[in-house]
């Protein structure tokens, strides 16, 4: 990390977290942070559900909700980007404050509630943005929608010409009853509708919660296989507060960051025994060692977001280069490492 990025991070951490987030995006757009461009080697190059990635380390949804900094983020070292979540209509989200830094835990709690500019604006920005790496969109539903399942298909239809993949998000804890859509019958109907709207044949992923029991995971794996989706993102934020030290630990919302690593990796590994679909591992990745652990637990690719609050936007390039070193030490390419340590986590 450069001195300028260290100073910028220190300044941002003195501000309200949501304000700091907005300023970080603005800084990216204005070119305040030198960016390395995509990082790739023969060991890192990965194919995920038919999409070729320069490396398997991606940006998780939520950092750039409104596709404001696609170009700069694509040059930050990531192998792929996930923007959004986007809903059919613009949505203000939940009342502020709704984002909390848990510095002692290297974590965050958010209860944003799918705040975004709406798919029309987001799709227009995606159409205008040039990206050096594949980019996808996280699909959401409006809070006051009469048919939330239909909302996902609506967003996909409008954004599809401008993205390389899409993710159905039924696992955010910040929209009332959204997680109910993870039940087998509701999920089957929802995914069937999304796949019918998928006229371009994009890879469709499903993002799940880390708080599911074994039976729920088995049900989700079965529905995923039935409906023909391309893979599963494991996992979203958790409602657990186990082991936290921060004074903000009891805030309502989803917890992300370092405390989520073990919980989300166990879910990932269990899921990899239930389906042959490719998995994207998310939750608590802040180092190359953690990215590699998720790959060896069963992930074909990983994503991060909260770690950048503490490590800066160039963290992705650092993790990716160090991951390449780990693969070199083991004499593997990324695809060969997938699932090697699955038994350790299950």
LUMSETOR-642923 format. One record per residue (C-alpha): residue number from 1; residue in three letters; y, z, x. Coordinates in steps of 0.2 Angstrom, whole numbers, always signed. Example, Ala and Ser with C-alpha at 12.3 -4.5 7.8 and 13.67 -1.06 7.14 Angstrom:
2
R|1|ALA|-22|+39|+62
R|2|SER|-5|+36|+68
This chain:
346
R|1|UNK|+0|+0|+0
R|2|UNK|+17|-5|+7
R|3|UNK|+31|+8|+9
R|4|UNK|+41|-1|-4
R|5|UNK|+27|+1|-17
R|6|UNK|+24|+19|-12
R|7|UNK|+43|+23|-15
R|8|UNK|+42|+13|-31
R|9|UNK|+27|+23|-37
R|10|UNK|+35|+39|-33
R|11|UNK|+51|+35|-43
R|12|UNK|+41|+29|-58
R|13|UNK|+31|+45|-59
R|14|UNK|+47|+54|-61
R|15|UNK|+50|+45|-77
R|16|UNK|+42|+46|-95
R|17|UNK|+25|+37|-93
R|18|UNK|+29|+24|-106
R|19|UNK|+46|+20|-99
R|20|UNK|+38|+19|-82
R|21|UNK|+25|+7|-88
R|22|UNK|+38|-5|-95
R|23|UNK|+48|-5|-79
R|24|UNK|+32|-8|-69
R|25|UNK|+29|-24|-79
R|26|UNK|+47|-29|-77
R|27|UNK|+46|-26|-58
R|28|UNK|+30|-38|-58
R|29|UNK|+40|-51|-68
R|30|UNK|+55|-50|-56
R|31|UNK|+44|-51|-40
R|32|UNK|+48|-34|-33
R|33|UNK|+30|-31|-26
R|34|UNK|+23|-43|-14
R|35|UNK|+6|-50|-21
R|36|UNK|-8|-56|-11
R|37|UNK|-15|-69|-22
R|38|UNK|-33|-70|-29
R|39|UNK|-45|-62|-17
R|40|UNK|-62|-71|-15
R|41|UNK|-77|-74|-3
R|42|UNK|-94|-81|-6
R|43|UNK|-101|-63|-8
R|44|UNK|-88|-59|-22
R|45|UNK|-88|-75|-32
R|46|UNK|-96|-71|-48
R|47|UNK|-101|-80|-64
R|48|UNK|-98|-70|-80
R|49|UNK|-105|-78|-96
R|50|UNK|-102|-95|-89
R|51|UNK|-84|-91|-83
R|52|UNK|-82|-92|-64
R|53|UNK|-73|-78|-56
R|54|UNK|-66|-77|-39
R|55|UNK|-71|-59|-38
R|56|UNK|-79|-46|-51
R|57|UNK|-64|-34|-52
R|58|UNK|-53|-37|-67
R|59|UNK|-38|-30|-76
R|60|UNK|-43|-20|-91
R|61|UNK|-34|-22|-108
R|62|UNK|-19|-12|-112
R|63|UNK|-9|-14|-96
R|64|UNK|-1|-30|-102
R|65|UNK|-2|-29|-120
R|66|UNK|+10|-43|-124
R|67|UNK|+6|-56|-110
R|68|UNK|+22|-53|-102
R|69|UNK|+17|-54|-83
R|70|UNK|+1|-65|-83
R|71|UNK|+7|-75|-68
R|72|UNK|+11|-61|-57
R|73|UNK|-5|-51|-62
R|74|UNK|-16|-66|-58
R|75|UNK|-9|-65|-40
R|76|UNK|-12|-46|-38
R|77|UNK|-30|-48|-32
R|78|UNK|-39|-47|-48
R|79|UNK|-54|-59|-52
R|80|UNK|-49|-60|-70
R|81|UNK|-37|-53|-83
R|82|UNK|-39|-45|-100
R|83|UNK|-22|-45|-110
R|84|UNK|-18|-37|-127
R|85|UNK|-24|-29|-138
R|86|UNK|-16|-42|-150
R|87|UNK|-16|-40|-169
R|88|UNK|-12|-53|-182
R|89|UNK|+5|-46|-186
R|90|UNK|+17|-36|-175
R|91|UNK|+14|-18|-175
R|92|UNK|+24|-3|-168
R|93|UNK|+10|+8|-165
R|94|UNK|+10|+27|-166
R|95|UNK|+25|+38|-164
R|96|UNK|+31|+43|-147
R|97|UNK|+27|+52|-135
R|98|UNK|+10|+43|-135
R|99|UNK|+6|+41|-116
R|100|UNK|+3|+56|-105
R|101|UNK|-1|+57|-86
R|102|UNK|-14|+70|-81
R|103|UNK|-9|+70|-63
R|104|UNK|-21|+84|-58
R|105|UNK|-36|+74|-65
R|106|UNK|-30|+56|-60
R|107|UNK|-31|+52|-78
R|108|UNK|-21|+47|-93
R|109|UNK|-21|+50|-112
R|110|UNK|-14|+37|-124
R|111|UNK|-13|+36|-143
R|112|UNK|-3|+20|-143
R|113|UNK|-12|+13|-159
R|114|UNK|-12|-6|-155
R|115|UNK|+7|-7|-152
R|116|UNK|+10|-26|-149
R|117|UNK|+21|-41|-153
R|118|UNK|+8|-49|-164
R|119|UNK|-3|-64|-160
R|120|UNK|+10|-78|-163
R|121|UNK|+21|-72|-149
R|122|UNK|+7|-67|-138
R|123|UNK|-1|-84|-140
R|124|UNK|+15|-93|-136
R|125|UNK|+17|-83|-120
R|126|UNK|-1|-87|-115
R|127|UNK|+2|-105|-118
R|128|UNK|+17|-105|-106
R|129|UNK|+10|-94|-93
R|130|UNK|+1|-101|-78
R|131|UNK|-14|-90|-71
R|132|UNK|-23|-91|-55
R|133|UNK|-38|-83|-62
R|134|UNK|-47|-83|-79
R|135|UNK|-39|-73|-93
R|136|UNK|-44|-66|-109
R|137|UNK|-37|-57|-124
R|138|UNK|-42|-41|-132
R|139|UNK|-43|-43|-151
R|140|UNK|-37|-30|-163
R|141|UNK|-34|-26|-181
R|142|UNK|-18|-21|-190
R|143|UNK|-18|-3|-195
R|144|UNK|-13|-7|-213
R|145|UNK|-24|-22|-215
R|146|UNK|-35|-24|-231
R|147|UNK|-48|-33|-221
R|148|UNK|-49|-27|-203
R|149|UNK|-64|-37|-199
R|150|UNK|-55|-53|-204
R|151|UNK|-41|-48|-192
R|152|UNK|-51|-51|-177
R|153|UNK|-56|-69|-182
R|154|UNK|-37|-72|-186
R|155|UNK|-32|-67|-169
R|156|UNK|-45|-77|-160
R|157|UNK|-41|-93|-170
R|158|UNK|-23|-92|-165
R|159|UNK|-25|-88|-147
R|160|UNK|-41|-97|-143
R|161|UNK|-33|-113|-135
R|162|UNK|-25|-102|-122
R|163|UNK|-38|-90|-116
R|164|UNK|-55|-91|-107
R|165|UNK|-64|-77|-116
R|166|UNK|-60|-64|-130
R|167|UNK|-65|-46|-133
R|168|UNK|-68|-38|-150
R|169|UNK|-61|-20|-149
R|170|UNK|-69|-9|-162
R|171|UNK|-68|+6|-150
R|172|UNK|-50|+12|-149
R|173|UNK|-49|+30|-155
R|174|UNK|-31|+28|-160
R|175|UNK|-33|+18|-176
R|176|UNK|-40|+28|-190
R|177|UNK|-58|+23|-194
R|178|UNK|-58|+8|-182
R|179|UNK|-73|+16|-173
R|180|UNK|-83|+15|-190
R|181|UNK|-85|-3|-187
R|182|UNK|-97|+1|-173
R|183|UNK|-110|+5|-186
R|184|UNK|-124|-9|-186
R|185|UNK|-120|-16|-203
R|186|UNK|-101|-17|-202
R|187|UNK|-103|-23|-184
R|188|UNK|-115|-37|-188
R|189|UNK|-103|-43|-202
R|190|UNK|-88|-42|-191
R|191|UNK|-96|-51|-176
R|192|UNK|-103|-65|-187
R|193|UNK|-86|-68|-194
R|194|UNK|-78|-69|-176
R|195|UNK|-92|-81|-170
R|196|UNK|-89|-92|-185
R|197|UNK|-71|-93|-181
R|198|UNK|-75|-97|-162
R|199|UNK|-73|-115|-164
R|200|UNK|-70|-118|-145
R|201|UNK|-86|-108|-140
R|202|UNK|-77|-95|-130
R|203|UNK|-87|-81|-122
R|204|UNK|-85|-66|-135
R|205|UNK|-87|-49|-128
R|206|UNK|-88|-32|-138
R|207|UNK|-79|-17|-131
R|208|UNK|-88|+0|-136
R|209|UNK|-84|+18|-135
R|210|UNK|-92|+30|-122
R|211|UNK|-95|+43|-135
R|212|UNK|-110|+35|-143
R|213|UNK|-128|+42|-144
R|214|UNK|-143|+33|-139
R|215|UNK|-148|+27|-156
R|216|UNK|-130|+20|-159
R|217|UNK|-131|+11|-142
R|218|UNK|-148|+4|-147
R|219|UNK|-141|-2|-163
R|220|UNK|-126|-11|-155
R|221|UNK|-137|-19|-142
R|222|UNK|-148|-26|-156
R|223|UNK|-133|-33|-166
R|224|UNK|-125|-40|-150
R|225|UNK|-141|-50|-147
R|226|UNK|-143|-55|-165
R|227|UNK|-125|-62|-166
R|228|UNK|-125|-72|-150
R|229|UNK|-110|-64|-142
R|230|UNK|-108|-66|-123
R|231|UNK|-108|-48|-117
R|232|UNK|-102|-30|-119
R|233|UNK|-88|-21|-111
R|234|UNK|-93|-3|-108
R|235|UNK|-82|+7|-111
R|236|UNK|-66|+11|-119
R|237|UNK|-57|+28|-118
R|238|UNK|-66|+44|-123
R|239|UNK|-62|+59|-134
R|240|UNK|-70|+71|-123
R|241|UNK|-59|+83|-113
R|242|UNK|-73|+91|-102
R|243|UNK|-67|+98|-86
R|244|UNK|-49|+93|-87
R|245|UNK|-36|+104|-78
R|246|UNK|-19|+96|-84
R|247|UNK|-8|+105|-96
R|248|UNK|-8|+89|-106
R|249|UNK|-27|+90|-108
R|250|UNK|-27|+94|-127
R|251|UNK|-15|+79|-132
R|252|UNK|-23|+69|-145
R|253|UNK|-29|+51|-140
R|254|UNK|-41|+42|-129
R|255|UNK|-44|+49|-111
R|256|UNK|-45|+36|-97
R|257|UNK|-46|+37|-78
R|258|UNK|-57|+47|-65
R|259|UNK|-64|+60|-77
R|260|UNK|-72|+45|-87
R|261|UNK|-82|+38|-73
R|262|UNK|-98|+47|-75
R|263|UNK|-99|+46|-94
R|264|UNK|-95|+28|-95
R|265|UNK|-107|+23|-81
R|266|UNK|-121|+32|-89
R|267|UNK|-118|+22|-105
R|268|UNK|-117|+6|-95
R|269|UNK|-133|+10|-87
R|270|UNK|-142|+14|-103
R|271|UNK|-135|-1|-111
R|272|UNK|-142|-12|-97
R|273|UNK|-160|-6|-102
R|274|UNK|-157|-11|-120
R|275|UNK|-150|-29|-118
R|276|UNK|-150|-43|-105
R|277|UNK|-132|-48|-110
R|278|UNK|-120|-47|-95
R|279|UNK|-110|-30|-95
R|280|UNK|-92|-27|-89
R|281|UNK|-91|-9|-83
R|282|UNK|-74|+0|-86
R|283|UNK|-69|+18|-85
R|284|UNK|-63|+28|-70
R|285|UNK|-64|+14|-56
R|286|UNK|-51|+19|-43
R|287|UNK|-60|+14|-27
R|288|UNK|-72|+0|-20
R|289|UNK|-86|+13|-20
R|290|UNK|-84|+16|-39
R|291|UNK|-83|-2|-42
R|292|UNK|-99|-5|-32
R|293|UNK|-108|+10|-41
R|294|UNK|-104|+2|-58
R|295|UNK|-111|-15|-52
R|296|UNK|-127|-6|-45
R|297|UNK|-128|+3|-62
R|298|UNK|-129|-13|-72
R|299|UNK|-112|-21|-73
R|300|UNK|-109|-40|-69
R|301|UNK|-90|-36|-67
R|302|UNK|-79|-21|-68
R|303|UNK|-61|-18|-74
R|304|UNK|-48|-5|-70
R|305|UNK|-31|+0|-77
R|306|UNK|-27|+19|-76
R|307|UNK|-30|+19|-57
R|308|UNK|-15|+8|-54
R|309|UNK|-4|+23|-61
R|310|UNK|-9|+32|-45
R|311|UNK|-13|+18|-33
R|312|UNK|-1|+4|-37
R|313|UNK|-4|-14|-43
R|314|UNK|-10|-19|-26
R|315|UNK|-25|-7|-28
R|316|UNK|-35|-22|-35
R|317|UNK|-34|-32|-19
R|318|UNK|-38|-16|-9
R|319|UNK|-54|-12|-19
R|320|UNK|-59|-31|-19
R|321|UNK|-58|-32|+0
R|322|UNK|-67|-16|+2
R|323|UNK|-80|-21|-10
R|324|UNK|-83|-36|+0
R|325|UNK|-86|-25|+15
R|326|UNK|-99|-15|+5
R|327|UNK|-108|-30|+0
R|328|UNK|-108|-37|+18
R|329|UNK|-115|-20|+24
R|330|UNK|-130|-22|+12
R|331|UNK|-133|-40|+15
R|332|UNK|-130|-44|-4
R|333|UNK|-119|-55|-15
R|334|UNK|-111|-47|-30
R|335|UNK|-124|-54|-42
R|336|UNK|-139|-48|-32
R|337|UNK|-132|-30|-33
R|338|UNK|-132|-29|-52
R|339|UNK|-143|-15|-58
R|340|UNK|-150|-10|-42
R|341|UNK|-146|+9|-45
R|342|UNK|-149|+8|-64
R|343|UNK|-163|+21|-64
R|344|UNK|-151|+34|-55
R|345|UNK|-139|+34|-70
R|346|UNK|-152|+33|-84
